[in-house]
Amino acid sequence: MKKKNLTVLFVIIFLVSCNGLSQSKKTTEPKSYSVEKTDEEWKNELPKMSYLVLRKAETEYPFTGKYNNHKAKGTYTCAGCNTPLYESENKYDSECGWPSFDRAVESNIEYDVDYKLGYARTELKCNKCGGHLGHVFNDGPKETTGKRHCINSAALNFIPNE
């Protein structure tokens, strides 16, 4: 009986010790952006879905976004701060349900790591306001970059070419 209790105690100690620093939350300072507003300001200025996508990193339902099948020529900008993010010439139909681009205006995009689904994904953000845009995957057109920037329409505005 005592041996069984010692075994149980050992297992409990072992399991508790496995919760080390690698599993603890990081307490780094939030990054500052050139466009900063309070959460209340963002909520009041953005349409509801844009607020949820850009500020809360939610995702719109597939095949529902206004830019999914959009074919006009021009520039896609951040819906939060109007920073140019994507050119229409780099948009393609990936049939995934969200606007897809094989490249971005790199100087205006920030790459981050997102673990919300339990594994690492590369998150795309506007580097001027920190707004969540979507994710990048390695299943894009092989003849160009091989990348698929899967972007929420609610994170975008569009400026047509004149």
URSULBEL-V122873 format. One record per backbone hydrogen bond with DSSP energy under -0.5 kcal/mol. NH is the residue of the N-H (numbers start at 1). CO is the residue of the C=O. E is the energy in kcal/mol with one decimal. If there is no record, write none. Layout:
nh={NH,NH}
co={CO,CO}
e={E,E}
This chain:
nh={5,6,7,8,9,10,11,12,13,14,15,16,17,18,19,20,23,24,35,36,42,43,44,45,46,51,52,53,54,55,56,56,57,58,63,64,68,70,75,76,77,77,78,79,82,85,86,88,90,91,92,94,99,100,101,102,105,106,108,109,110,112,114,118,121,122,123,123,124,125,126,127,130,132,133,134,135,136,137,140,144,146,148,149,150,150,151,151,152,155,156,157,159,160,161}
co={1,2,3,4,5,6,7,8,9,10,11,12,13,14,16,18,20,21,128,34,38,39,40,41,42,47,48,49,50,51,51,52,53,52,97,61,65,67,159,86,75,157,83,155,78,76,76,74,87,88,100,92,151,92,149,90,85,104,105,106,125,123,121,115,114,136,112,121,134,110,131,108,126,54,124,124,150,122,148,146,141,141,137,101,135,148,99,149,133,152,153,77,75,158,73}
e={-1.9,-2.2,-2.0,-2.4,-2.5,-2.5,-2.4,-2.4,-2.4,-2.5,-2.6,-2.4,-2.1,-1.0,-1.2,-2.1,-1.4,-1.1,-2.8,-0.6,-2.4,-2.5,-2.1,-2.0,-2.3,-2.7,-2.5,-2.4,-2.9,-2.4,-0.9,-0.7,-1.0,-2.3,-2.6,-1.2,-1.3,-0.6,-2.7,-3.4,-0.5,-2.2,-2.2,-2.7,-2.6,-2.9,-2.0,-2.8,-2.0,-1.9,-2.4,-1.0,-0.8,-0.7,-1.4,-2.3,-3.1,-1.6,-2.7,-1.3,-3.0,-2.3,-2.8,-2.3,-1.8,-0.6,-2.5,-0.8,-2.7,-2.5,-2.3,-2.1,-1.9,-2.3,-2.9,-1.2,-1.9,-2.1,-2.1,-2.0,-1.2,-2.2,-2.5,-3.3,-2.9,-1.0,-2.6,-0.8,-2.6,-1.5,-2.1,-2.2,-3.0,-0.6,-2.6}
